[in-house]
Amino acid sequence: MDIAGQVTQTQVAAINRLLSERGHRLTASRTLILEIIAAAQAGLCAEEIYAQARAADGRVNLSTVYRNLEMLLHERLVSALDIGGGIRYRLLLPGKQQHYLVCNYCGRVREVDLMYLAPLREKLLIGYNFEPEFSGFTIHGRCDHCRSGGLPRQEDFEQE
């Protein structure tokens, strides 16, 4: 097993322990779905997760995938990223909040460091007495490449 595979298995094992502590049953299909999401370089839509899960285990059906995604979202273990062509699911890493910039023109997705959202958090707390919980925060707009008039390139779609 390579390093990436070890990291994925470690993440899945940690999430399974957490789910067990929270009273959820550990099932083979749930573990498979977590492994698929964890191994993906970019977010996957439910149908992509289903196709991979079904290829690995013919007993998995689409409703199983949706039920598990709903539970994982509720437990804040995956994020649902709307990139304007469907919802993409990504694993939320414990202790790491993930926020994204999504280009409405080419579909490029980039992670945003939480430090850029800190001033917004402060202003909402002071101005509205509201403490936001940013989890899977997505900002849509136009990336630098599209703003400069360039056509989308293949490397713009790759995970940074």
Beta strands, then each sheet from edge to edge (+ up, - down):
strand 1: 78-82
strand 2: 87-91
strand 3: 99-103
strand 4: 109-112
strand 5: 138-141
sheet 1: 1+ 2-
sheet 2: 4+ 3- 5-
end
